Amino acid sequence: MTLDCAISNEQVIFVTGGYDHTIKIWQPHTGVCQRTCQHTDSQVNALDITPDKYVVAAAGYQHIRMYDLASNNPNPVINYEGVSKNITSLGFQEEGKWMYTGGEDCSARVWDLRSSSFQCQRIFQVTAPVNCVCLHPNQAELIVGDQSGVIHLWDLRSDHNEQLIPEAESSIQDITIDQDGTYMAAVNNKGHCYIWTLSGGVGEEPTKLNPRHKLLAHKRYALRCKFSPDST
């Protein structure tokens, strides 16, 4: 199951998606399901709500579907296609200008939401399936984690990229950066969590990572890591 939550005009929007090929929009304080949208093509791998809170994007097998949160239309209003395998991760630039995704086709992609062609604008190719993509708060660097254990730092300003391997042959399952852009964390399929302090990343300067902690967070597979909204 994937889920996402946003606050719009004091109203909390809570959305879930799963292997039953549906997306459900809930009233969080009552637990009442307000709407069910059909996602007939595949399971839902990831969800994210656009910064303006009007649309939810659902990543599945070979496509991204956009659903209108403001209407009762159960069908997707926009379809993004052209990916050959499962899309595992997605998110939005803070002003909603573009969307980023990662997938099992060994790529991370940038999609221009202002374009009428609904085509991918930029592709970053790696050598293993991508599990997660994280956008730096500076809105200029994408951090991509793959199944071979490599973390890729893709600078969208220069198209330069660097690689980091915290633990060889251990699949990177999730990556997150705190809201202040001072820490980055990643978890892998061995249950280890790695934390770095970040410096640079301002103007044209790329972000530099300095190792801080290695935690045995879980005895087995780790799936997600998050920082608190206040970065503490």
C-alpha positions in Angstrom: 0.0 0.0 0.0 1.1 3.5 -0.7 -0.4 6.6 0.9 0.0 10.4 0.8 -1.4 13.3 2.8 -1.8 17.0 2.1 -3.5 20.0 3.8 -5.6 22.1 1.5 -7.5 25.1 2.8 -7.4 23.7 6.3 -8.8 20.4 4.9 -6.6 17.3 5.2 -6.5 15.1 2.0 -5.6 11.5 2.7 -5.1 9.2 -0.3 -4.2 5.5 -0.4 -3.4 3.1 -3.3 -2.7 -0.6 -3.4 -2.6 -3.9 -5.1 -6.4 -4.0 -5.5 -6.1 -1.6 -8.5 -7.9 1.3 -6.7 -7.0 4.7 -5.3 -9.1 5.8 -2.3 -9.6 9.3 -1.0 -10.4 9.4 2.7 -11.7 11.8 5.4 -8.9 11.3 7.9 -10.7 12.3 11.1 -13.7 10.0 10.5 -12.1 7.2 8.5 -14.8 7.5 5.9 -13.8 6.8 2.2 -15.1 9.7 0.2 -14.2 8.4 -3.3 -12.7 5.4 -5.0 -10.9 5.8 -8.3 -10.1 2.8 -10.5 -6.5 2.2 -11.4 -7.2 -0.7 -13.8 -3.8 -1.1 -15.5 -1.8 -2.3 -12.5 -1.1 -2.1 -8.8 -0.2 1.4 -7.4 3.5 1.6 -6.6 3.7 5.2 -5.4 1.5 8.2 -4.8 2.1 12.0 -4.5 -0.1 15.0 -4.4 0.8 18.1 -6.5 2.0 21.2 -4.5 -1.3 23.0 -5.4 -3.2 20.1 -3.9 -5.6 19.7 -6.9 -4.2 16.4 -8.4 -2.8 13.1 -7.1 -0.3 11.2 -9.3 -0.2 7.4 -9.2 2.7 5.5 -10.4 2.1 2.0 -11.7 3.4 -0.4 -14.3 4.6 1.5 -17.4 2.6 4.7 -16.7 1.7 7.6 -14.3 -2.0 8.5 -14.0 -3.2 11.9 -12.7 -6.5 12.1 -10.8 -8.4 15.3 -10.1 -8.9 15.7 -6.3 -11.4 18.6 -6.8 -14.0 16.7 -8.8 -15.9 13.4 -8.6 -14.4 12.1 -11.8 -13.2 8.5 -11.0 -11.0 8.3 -14.2 -7.5 9.7 -14.7 -7.4 13.2 -16.3 -3.8 12.9 -17.6 -1.7 9.9 -18.6 2.0 9.8 -18.8 3.5 6.8 -20.6 6.6 5.6 -22.3 8.3 3.7 -19.5 8.9 0.0 -20.1 8.6 -1.4 -16.5 7.3 -0.6 -13.1 7.6 3.0 -11.9 8.7 2.8 -8.2 9.0 6.4 -7.1 7.7 9.9 -7.9 7.5 13.4 -6.6 7.1 17.1 -7.6 9.3 20.2 -7.9 8.0 22.6 -5.2 6.2 24.9 -7.6 4.7 22.1 -9.6 6.7 22.9 -12.7 7.9 19.3 -13.2 7.6 15.8 -11.8 10.4 13.3 -11.3 10.1 9.5 -11.3 12.3 6.4 -11.0 11.7 2.9 -12.1 12.7 -0.6 -12.8 13.8 0.4 -16.4 17.1 1.5 -14.7 16.3 5.2 -15.1 15.2 8.4 -13.4 13.1 10.8 -15.4 12.0 14.4 -15.4 8.6 15.3 -16.8 7.7 18.9 -17.7 4.1 19.4 -16.3 3.7 22.6 -18.3 4.2 20.9 -21.6 1.1 19.7 -23.6 3.0 16.7 -25.0 3.1 14.7 -21.7 6.5 13.4 -22.7 9.6 12.8 -20.6 12.0 15.7 -20.9 15.2 14.3 -19.4 16.4 10.8 -18.6 19.2 9.7 -16.3 20.2 6.1 -17.1 21.9 3.8 -14.5 22.9 0.2 -14.6 20.4 -1.3 -12.1 16.6 -0.9 -11.4 15.9 2.3 -9.5 14.0 1.9 -6.1 13.9 5.5 -5.0 14.4 9.1 -6.1 14.7 12.1 -3.7 14.7 15.8 -4.6 17.1 18.0 -2.7 15.3 21.0 -1.1 17.4 23.3 -3.4 15.2 21.9 -6.2 18.3 21.3 -8.4 19.6 17.9 -7.5 18.0 14.5 -7.7 19.4 11.6 -5.5 18.7 8.2 -7.1 19.0 4.9 -5.2 19.3 1.6 -7.1 19.2 -2.1 -6.5 22.9 -2.6 -6.9 23.6 -0.4 -3.9 24.7 2.8 -5.7 23.4 6.2 -4.7 23.7 8.6 -7.7 23.7 12.4 -7.2 22.3 13.9 -10.4 22.8 17.7 -10.7 20.1 19.0 -12.9 21.9 22.3 -13.4 25.0 20.9 -15.0 23.9 17.3 -15.8 26.9 16.2 -13.8 26.5 13.1 -11.6 28.5 11.4 -8.9 28.2 7.9 -7.3 28.3 6.8 -3.7 28.3 3.2 -2.5 27.6 3.0 1.2 27.5 -0.8 1.3 28.4 -3.0 -1.7 25.7 -5.1 -3.3 23.0 -3.9 -0.8 19.9 -2.6 -2.5 19.2 1.1 -1.6 15.5 1.0 -0.6 14.8 4.7 0.3 16.6 8.0 0.5 15.4 11.2 2.2 16.8 14.7 2.9 15.6 16.9 5.8 13.8 20.1 5.0 16.8 22.3 5.9 19.0 20.4 3.5 21.5 19.6 6.2 21.1 15.8 6.5 20.6 12.9 4.1 19.6 9.3 5.1 19.4 6.1 3.2 18.2 2.6 4.2 19.0 -0.7 2.5 17.8 -4.3 2.3 20.2 -5.3 5.1 18.3 -3.1 7.6 21.2 -0.6 7.7 20.5 3.2 7.8 23.3 5.6 6.7 23.2 9.3 7.6 25.3 12.1 6.0 25.7 15.7 6.7 25.3 17.9 3.6 27.3 21.0 2.6 27.3 23.2 -0.5 24.3 22.8 -2.9 23.8 26.6 -3.1 24.0 28.5 -6.5 25.9 26.3 -8.9 27.9 24.5 -6.2 27.1 20.8 -6.0 26.2 19.2 -2.7 29.0 17.4 -0.8 28.2 14.5 1.5 30.1 13.8 4.7 29.4 10.4 6.5 27.9 10.9 9.9 26.3 7.6 11.3 25.6 4.0 10.4 22.7 2.5 12.3 21.5 -1.0 12.4 18.0 0.2 12.2 16.2 -3.1 11.5 17.1 -6.8 11.7 15.9 -7.3 8.1 14.8 -5.4 5.1 14.3 -1.6 5.6 11.6 0.1 3.4 11.4 3.8 4.3 13.2 6.6 6.1 11.9 10.0 6.9 13.0 13.1 8.8 10.6 15.1 11.0 9.3 18.3 9.3 11.3 20.5 11.7 14.5 18.6 10.8 15.3 17.6 14.4 
